[in-house]
Amino acid sequence: MDLSVAVAPLYLGSMAVERAIHQRRVAHSGAEPGPGAYTRADTATSLGMGMLSLTTPITALLVGRVVPFRTGRRGTLGGRLGAGVLGVALVSAAATSVADRVAARADVTTDAGRRTRRRARRVAEVGGVSAVALGGVVAAATSAFVTNSSRLWRRGRGRDLGTGLLPWTIGMVGWDFGYYWNHRAMHEVRALWAIHVPHHSSEHYNLSTALRQPVASAFGVWVPYSAMALFGVRPSIIETSRALNLIYQYWVHTELVGTLGPAEAVLSTPSHHRVHHGSNRRYLDRNHGGILIVWDRLFGTFQREAPDRDPVVYGLTRNVGSHDLWTVSTHEYREMFRDVARSTSWRDRLGFVLRGPGWATHRRAALAAV
């Protein structure tokens, strides 16, 4: 069993303790519960997302084996299906480009021209979304296939660092380094933000928030943690490093712990991670580190918490306003594909997918003002 799942009783027990502490503090002080408190609807959504996220490895396995486009392996199911899906994506892209041109050249001063433009726009709406969605699935599946840790281990040509301190150090530090860049990408690339945004959707901040995990990670393209296998780090060490990293990240989702003195300079702590979950302008897209905060300090994304001057406001810049699991899981995808459908150029279509969510907001407003 996945180690990060095996410790589920620890998660539930610590959540019960945290909830009891919050309730006692509120009872003694008479203050409002605050964002660290547990509510039935919010906690149920977090736990539900946690349960759904357990299907992610299964989805990744199926997508990575069945859908990838494999050059020279068209005889396999994965190769045939991947080539077929890629072919549909390319045809959709071509049809969309033609429709864009027809719509741009249509004479809108005549009824016939306006009808032609409307029909061309409908073709572009469907074709653009189809090309982006199917192309993204093929890219994700092919990436998962190519970067599979067992596959890269076999390509390592006998390199095996064993089970000593060196491979474990490489595994833990390497995973955390890769996690920083993947986590940062999830905030800076909208298609990846659509995967990650459910984790930030809660307006509360407690240990249950840690379990509000994405369910669509199989459809992302990531910096490959598995590359460590090429250098002799065993896949089992890579997988255990992943689990230990996730287990560490669980406890930083709390308001009960203040600052940790000198440890704040090196480790990702509750204080640093509260910043990461803030929707305040000061805190947006900061503190992406998993175990180590040194990556944020090195690469310019660190921000210290300032509770007296700028208390953290949890949630999104535009909150979902729902606890429904389907809405929480898919709202950003649906909005992203609506933006793609309304676009009239490939520059905008790709921008709405590959650029940041902030860019999408500004671009949407600019197009609406035209």
N, C-alpha and C positions, 0 to 999 in steps of 0.2 A: 504494500500500500504506500502511496505517496506520503512521505513524512509530514508534509504540511497539512495533510488531511487527517493523519493518524492522531494528531494532537488536538483534534476537535473538542474533546472533553475539557482541555485546558482553556480553550476559547470560551466555551459556555460558562465554565466556572468563574473565570475572571470577569466576564460580563456581569454575572450575578453579583459579584463583589463590588464592582464599580457602580452598578445601579443602586445597591444598598447604601454605599457611601454618599452618593449624590442625594438620595432621599433623606438621609440623616442630616446632611448639611443644610438642605432646604428647610427641613423641619426645625432645626435649631436657630437658623438665621431669619426665617420668615421671608427670605428673598424669593424672587422668581426662579424657576428651575434652571433657566439658561440653556445654551446650546449643547452642553455636555449631558443633559438629562436624556433618559430613554422615553420614547413615546411608542405606543402600540403599533401605529401605522408605519412609522419610520423604521423601527426595528424589524418589523415583519418584512419590509422591502429589502433591507440589508441582508437578512438571513435568507430570503428567497433568492436574491442575486447570488449569494454564496453557494446555495445549492445548485443553481443553474450553471454556475461557473465550473462545476465539476464535470459538465459535459464538454468543456472546451478541449481537453486532450483527445477525447473520442472524435470530435469534429475535426481537429487538426490531423489526426491519423487518417481519417477518411479522405479529407481534402488533399492531403499530401501524397496519398497513394493513388487516388482515382483521377484527380483533375489535372495534374501537372502536364505541361507541354514538354515532351522529351524528344529532342532531336535525335533521329536515328533509331527511335524505339516506337515507331508508329504501330507495330504489331501488338503492343501491350494495350490493355484496357486504358491505363492512364495516358499512354501516348495518343491513342485514337480519340479519346474523349477530350483530352487537352487540346489536340489539334483542331477538333471540331468546334470547341468553345472559342478558341482563339480565332478561328475562321469567321464565326458569326460576329465576334467583336470587330474584326477588321472590316467586314462587309457593312456593319452598322456604322462604323466610323466613316467609311466612304460615302454611304447614303446620306449621312448627316452633313458632310462637307458639301455634297451636291445640293442638298436642300438649303443650306445656308446661302449658297451662291444664287440659287433660284429666288429665294425670299428677298435677298438684297437687290436683285435686278428687276423684280416685279414692278410693274407700273401701277402704283397704288391710286392713281387718279381715275382708274377705270374699275368697274365692277369685276371684270374678268381678272384684272391684275390683283385686286384685293383677295379674290377667291384663291388665286394661285399662291399668293403669299401666305394665306392662312393654312392651306394644305401643306406647303413646304415647311412651315413652322411646326405643324403637327408631326411631320416626318422627322424633323430635327429633334423635337422633344423626345420622341420614343427612341430614335437612333442614338442620340447622345447619351441618354441614360443607359441604354443597352451596351454601348461600346465601353463606357466607363466601368459599369458594374461587372461585365463579363471579363474585361481586360484585367480588372483588379483581382478577380477570383483566380485567373490563370497565373498572374504574377505572384500572388500569395502562395498558391499551391506549388508552383515551380520552385519558389524560394525555399519552401519547407522541405521539398524533396531534395534539393541540392545541398541544403545545410543540415540534413539529418545527422545527429551526432554519431550514430552507429556507422553510417555511410562514411563520414569523415574519418572515423577511427580506423576503418579498413583501409582508407587511402593514406593513413599515416605511415604505412609500410614498416610496421613492427615497432614503432616508437612506443615505449611504455615506461612512464616515470614511476610506476608502481603505486604504492599507497602510503608513502611517507609524507613528511612535512612539506616538501617542495610541491608535489602535485596538488595537495590540499590548499596550500597558499595560493597557487596559481588559480585553482578552481574558485576559491572564495573571492579573491580580489578581482580576478578576471570576470566573474559573473557580475560583481557589483559595478565594475567599470562599464560592462555592456548594458547593465540595467540602467545606469545613469543616462546613456545616450538613447536607449530605446524609450525610456520614460520622458526624456526631454522631447524626443520626436513626437510622442503622443500629444504633447501640448503645442507643438509647432507645425504639425501636418494635419490638416483637418480630417482626412480619411482615417488617420490613427486616433485623432481626438474623438471621433465618433465611436470608436471601440472603447476608449478609456473614460469618456464623460460620465457613464453611470456611477463610477467610483466617487466622482465629485458632486453628484447630484443631491446628496443629503445636506440639509441646512442644520443638521446636528453634527456633533463631533464626539464620538465615544468609541469604545472598542468594537461595537457592532459595525461601525462604518468601515473598519478594515476588511470585513467580510463582503462588502458590497463590490464584488469583483466583476470585471467584464466577462461577457459570454461569447464574444465574437473575435477573440484574439487570433483564431485560425485564419482570419481574412486580412491580416496585416502582414507587411514585409518588414522584417526586423534585422538589426545588427545581430549576426549569428553568434550566440554564446557557444555553440558547438564547435567553433573554430579551434577552441582549445584542444579538441581531440586530435587535431593534426600534429600537435606538439607533444603528444603522449599522455595527456590527461584522460583518464578513463571516463567513458560516458556515465558510469555509475557515480563517479565523483562530481561530474558536472551536474547531474540531476540532484544529488544530495545538496550541493552548493545552492542550487535554485531553491530547494525546500527550506534550507536554513535561512536564506535571505528573506523569504516570505514570512517565515515565523518571526524573525527579528522585527520586520516591519509592522507586525500586528500590534505590538505593545505601544508604538509611538502614536497611535490614534486615541489619545486621551487628553483631557483637560486637567486631570488630577495631578499630573507631574509638572512642576515648574521648569526651572533650568537645572542643568547638571554640572555646573562649574567648568573645570578644564575639559571635560569630555565633550562640551559643546563645540570645541575647536576641531574635533576629528570625526565624531559620530553624528549620524542623523538622529536627532532626539525628538521627544514630543513637541518641544518648543519650535524646532526647525520645521517639523512636519505640519504643525498647525498653520504656519505661514503658507506652506504648499497648498493647503486646502482653503485658503482665504480667497474671497472674491474682490477684496480691496485692490485698487489699482497698484498700490505699493507692493502687494504680495503676488500679483499674477505671474504665473510661470516661473516660480522660484523654488529652490531647494528640492531638486529631483532625486537626490541620492537615496539609495536603499539602506545600506548600513553605514557607509562613509559619507560625510558631508564635504570631504576634501575635494571631491570632483566639482561640486558647485563653486567652491572657493577658487579652484584652479581655472574654471572655464566661464566665470563671470555670471553665474546664476544664483549666487548666494544672497539671501536677505535675512537679517536678524529680526526676530519678533519684537514689536514695540507695543506691548499691551496697554501702556498708559497713554500713549499718543495716538495709536491707531489699532484698537482692538480688532481681532480677526472676525470678519463676517463670513460665515461658512456658506457653501453652496456655489451656484454659478452666477455669472453676471446677469443672466436671464434664467431664472429658476424654472424647472419643469412644471411645478404646480400639480404634481400627481405622484401617487405611490403605486400606481399600476405597473407591474413588472414589464409588460410589453412596452408601455409608453416610456418608462425610464431607460429601457434597453435600446430602443430604436429611434427616439425622437430626433437625435442629431443626424442619423442616417437619412431619415425621411426629409428633413429640411435640406440636407446637402443635395439629395437627388432632385428636390424641387428647384434648387438653385441651378443645377446642371440643366434641367429641362427648360428653364426659362432663358438660359444663355443663348446668345446668337453667334458666338465665336468659340473656337477651341481654346483660345487664350483664357477666356472666362471659365469655360467648363473645367479645364485642368486647374485653373487657379482655385476654383471652389473646392477642389478635391485635394490638391497638393500644397496649397499655401495655408497660412494659419487661420484659425477661426476668427481672429480679429480682422484680418484682411477681408474675409468673407462678409463680415458685418458691414464694413465700410463700403465694400464694392456693391453689396446689395442695395445699400442706401443711395449710392451714386447712380445706379441703374434705375432705381425707382424715381429719382428726381429728373431724369431725362424726359 
